């Protein structure tokens, strides 16, 4: 795909986003004794959606504005365990859930749709998110993490009335073959299908290349044992066809934030360009793909500043 195809319509290529860096170095991942335990003050539940029933965690008192935190593929609601108490203490109702096919939502999938389908597709994830947002009392502040950032953008474009703000956390900044800008994996992605790409990523996580603490690694391996492999493979196939939503997202009348680690999977230059193209603030944190784990306080403050400037 050429640079011309990447250029956002009506947007100067050199436009600079509003940008903030967080430079205080911290541990690679904040250690938690038991990542599978719900955060203090939260409640586990189930959400009925078109693809089945999704496992959820919620916190906060009724009456507050709603924040919905959507994890990515191979992830889960527990990825936000360090943020949820902080957000609920700030007066918000906070909800997170496992995507269909992932961890405790492994039974949800395309075969449960009416009519049933053969694969997990963008429409499945978007329809599930729409169902969840429609059940809230008012429009929600939505954070989409990694692959879920694409899902959140698709949902925003389809149902802007359900959103009060959009935060994209470590979300793919490129359209088409989303991994083509990733060092090493990008060079291989043109020759690998979704099954092989998923296998490489899962192997890297299982081997603890990022050297996360033992408690986190135990949880990640436990989560993989429950996650449906087909859902991961289908998502990696979807990311080979990442839609171009930049112009529509830029026009959406809600505040937007792109939040990334300095050493994310995708180079920072791509995130910076993407933030400019959708007219979003850019916040950069120490570490890699998981600021919700490595910089939860800073990310929480940035999210709160976005939604109540």
C-alpha positions in Angstrom: 0.0 0.0 0.0 1.4 3.4 -1.0 2.0 6.5 1.1 -0.7 8.2 -1.1 -3.2 5.6 0.0 -2.3 6.3 3.6 -2.8 10.0 3.3 -6.0 11.1 5.1 -8.3 13.1 2.8 -8.5 16.8 3.7 -5.6 16.5 6.3 -2.1 17.9 5.9 0.4 15.1 6.1 2.6 17.2 8.4 -0.1 18.3 10.8 1.0 18.0 14.4 -1.2 16.5 17.1 -1.4 17.8 20.6 1.2 15.6 22.3 2.3 14.9 25.9 5.0 12.6 27.1 5.2 10.8 30.4 8.9 10.1 31.1 9.0 8.8 34.7 10.3 5.3 34.4 8.5 2.6 36.4 8.5 -1.2 36.6 7.8 -3.1 33.4 4.4 -4.2 34.8 3.0 -3.3 38.2 2.9 -6.6 40.1 -0.4 -8.0 41.3 -0.6 -11.1 43.5 -3.6 -12.5 41.7 -4.6 -11.0 38.3 -7.6 -13.2 38.1 -9.2 -11.7 41.1 -11.6 -8.8 40.4 -10.3 -5.3 41.4 -11.3 -4.0 44.8 -14.9 -2.7 44.8 -15.8 -4.3 41.5 -18.4 -6.9 40.7 -18.2 -9.8 38.1 -21.2 -10.4 35.8 -22.4 -11.5 32.4 -23.6 -9.5 29.5 -26.1 -10.9 27.0 -25.1 -9.8 23.4 -25.8 -11.1 19.9 -22.8 -13.5 20.0 -23.7 -15.1 23.4 -22.8 -14.1 26.9 -19.7 -12.1 27.8 -17.9 -12.1 31.1 -17.7 -8.6 32.7 -16.4 -6.6 35.6 -18.1 -3.4 36.7 -17.4 -0.8 39.4 -18.8 2.5 40.5 -22.1 3.8 41.7 -25.2 4.2 39.5 -25.7 7.8 38.3 -22.1 8.5 37.3 -21.1 8.9 33.7 -20.2 5.6 32.0 -16.7 4.5 31.0 -16.4 1.3 28.9 -13.0 -0.3 28.6 -12.7 -2.8 25.8 -9.7 -5.2 25.8 -8.0 -6.6 22.7 -7.4 -10.1 21.2 -5.6 -12.4 23.6 -6.5 -9.9 26.4 -9.3 -9.7 28.9 -11.1 -7.3 31.3 -8.4 -7.9 33.9 -6.0 -5.8 31.7 -7.8 -2.8 33.3 -7.6 -4.0 36.9 -5.2 -1.2 37.9 -7.4 1.5 36.3 -10.9 0.5 37.3 -10.6 1.5 41.0 -9.1 4.8 40.1 -11.8 5.6 37.6 -14.7 4.5 39.9 -13.3 6.6 42.8 -13.4 9.6 40.4 -17.2 9.1 40.3 -17.6 7.1 37.1 -19.4 3.8 36.4 -16.8 1.6 34.8 -17.4 -1.6 32.8 -15.0 -4.0 31.0 -15.7 -7.4 29.4 -13.9 -10.1 27.5 -14.4 -10.1 23.8 -16.3 -13.0 22.2 -14.0 -16.0 22.1 -11.6 -14.6 24.7 -10.9 -16.0 28.2 -14.2 -16.2 30.1 -16.2 -15.3 27.1 -14.8 -18.2 25.1 -18.3 -19.7 24.5 -19.5 -16.6 22.6 -19.0 -16.7 18.9 -20.4 -16.7 15.4 -22.2 -19.9 15.7 -24.5 -18.3 18.3 -25.6 -15.5 15.9 -28.9 -15.5 14.1 -28.3 -16.7 11.5 -25.1 -18.4 12.5 -21.8 -17.5 10.7 -18.6 -19.4 10.2 -16.1 -16.8 11.5 -15.6 -14.0 13.9 -15.8 -10.9 11.9 -15.9 -7.1 12.4 -19.7 -7.0 12.4 -19.8 -9.5 15.3 -17.6 -7.4 17.6 -19.3 -4.2 16.6 -22.8 -5.5 17.2 -21.8 -6.8 20.6 -20.3 -3.4 21.5 -23.4 -1.6 20.3 -25.6 -3.9 22.4 -23.5 -3.1 25.5 -23.5 0.7 24.9 -27.2 0.8 24.2 -27.8 -0.8 27.6 -26.0 2.2 29.4 -28.1 5.1 30.6 -26.4 7.6 28.5 -23.5 7.9 25.9 -20.3 6.4 27.2 -16.6 7.2 27.2 -15.1 4.3 25.3 -11.5 3.0 25.4 -10.5 0.4 22.8 -7.3 -1.4 23.4 -5.2 -2.8 20.5 -7.6 -4.6 18.1 -10.5 -3.3 20.1 -9.5 0.2 18.9 -10.6 -0.8 15.4 -13.8 -2.2 16.8 -14.4 1.1 18.7 -13.8 3.2 15.7 -16.2 1.1 13.5 -18.8 1.5 16.3 -18.3 5.2 16.6 -18.7 5.7 12.9 -21.9 3.6 12.9 -23.4 4.9 16.1 -21.8 8.2 17.2 -24.8 8.8 19.5 -23.5 6.1 21.8 -20.2 7.9 22.5 -19.1 10.8 24.7 -15.4 10.3 23.9 -13.0 7.8 22.2 -9.6 6.7 23.5 -7.5 4.4 21.4 -4.9 2.5 23.5 -2.1 0.9 21.5 -4.4 0.6 18.5 -3.1 -0.3 15.1 -2.3 3.0 13.4 -2.2 1.7 9.8 -5.0 0.6 7.5 -5.0 -2.5 5.2 -2.4 -4.9 6.5 -2.1 -3.5 10.0 1.2 -5.2 10.8 3.1 -4.1 7.8 4.8 -1.3 9.8 5.8 -3.5 12.6 9.5 -4.5 12.7 10.2 -8.1 11.7 6.5 -9.2 11.9 5.7 -6.5 9.2 8.2 -8.1 6.8 6.7 -11.5 7.4 3.0 -10.5 7.4 2.8 -10.3 3.6 3.7 -14.0 3.5 1.8 -15.3 6.5 -1.9 -15.9 7.0 -3.8 -15.1 10.2 -3.2 -18.6 11.6 0.6 -18.3 11.4 0.7 -14.7 12.6 -1.4 -15.6 15.6 0.9 -18.5 16.3 3.9 -16.3 16.3 2.4 -13.7 18.6 1.0 -16.3 21.0 4.4 -18.1 21.1 6.1 -14.8 21.9 3.7 -14.0 24.8 3.9 -17.6 26.2 7.7 -17.4 26.1 7.5 -14.1 28.1 9.7 -12.1 25.7 8.5 -8.9 27.5 9.7 -10.4 30.8 6.5 -9.7 32.8 6.4 -10.6 36.5 5.7 -14.3 37.4 2.2 -13.5 38.7 1.3 -11.8 35.4 2.8 -14.7 33.3 0.8 -17.3 35.3 -2.4 -15.4 34.6 -1.6 -14.9 30.9 -1.0 -18.7 30.5 -4.2 -19.4 32.4 -6.1 -17.1 30.1 -4.7 -18.7 27.0 -5.9 -22.1 28.2 -9.5 -20.8 28.0 -9.3 -18.5 25.0 -10.7 -20.0 21.8 -7.9 -20.4 19.3 -10.2 -19.8 16.3 -11.2 -16.4 17.6 -7.5 -15.3 17.7 -6.8 -16.6 14.2 -9.9 -14.9 12.8 -8.9 -11.6 14.4 -5.5 -11.7 12.9 -7.1 -12.3 9.5 -9.3 -9.3 10.2 -6.2 -7.2 10.9 -5.0 -8.0 7.4 -8.0 -6.0 6.3 -8.0 -3.0 8.7 -10.6 -0.5 7.4 -9.7 3.1 6.6 -11.8 5.1 9.1 -9.6 8.1 9.6 -11.7 10.7 7.9 -15.0 9.5 9.5 -13.4 9.3 13.0 -11.8 12.8 12.6 -15.3 14.2 11.8 -16.9 12.5 14.8 -17.9 15.3 17.3 -16.3 13.7 20.4 -12.9 14.3 22.0 -10.3 11.7 21.1 -7.1 10.4 22.6 -4.4 8.2 21.2 -2.4 6.6 24.1 0.7 4.5 23.4 3.9 3.2 24.9 7.1 4.7 23.6 8.2 1.2 22.5 4.9 -0.1 21.3 4.6 -2.8 18.7 4.1 -0.1 16.1 6.7 2.6 15.7 5.8 5.9 17.5 6.0 7.8 14.2 3.0 5.9 12.9 1.0 6.6 16.0 1.9 10.3 15.9 0.8 10.5 12.2 -2.4 8.6 13.0 -3.3 10.9 15.9 -2.8 13.9 13.6 -5.0 12.4 10.9 -8.0 11.8 13.3 -7.4 15.1 15.2 -6.7 13.3 18.5 -4.5 14.2 21.4 -1.4 11.9 21.7 -0.1 10.7 25.1 3.2 8.7 25.2 4.2 6.5 28.1 7.4 4.6 29.1 7.3 1.0 28.1 5.6 -1.0 25.4 2.1 -2.2 24.3 0.4 -2.1 27.7 0.3 1.3 29.4 -2.9 0.2 31.3 -0.5 -2.1 33.2 2.8 -0.2 33.1 1.5 3.4 33.5 -2.0 3.0 35.0 -2.0 6.3 37.0 -0.8 8.4 34.1 -3.2 6.8 31.6 -6.1 7.3 34.1 -5.2 10.9 34.5 -5.1 11.4 30.8 -8.4 9.7 30.3 -10.1 11.8 33.0 -8.6 15.0 31.5 -10.0 14.0 28.1 -13.5 13.5 29.4 -13.7 16.4 31.9 -11.2 19.0 30.6 
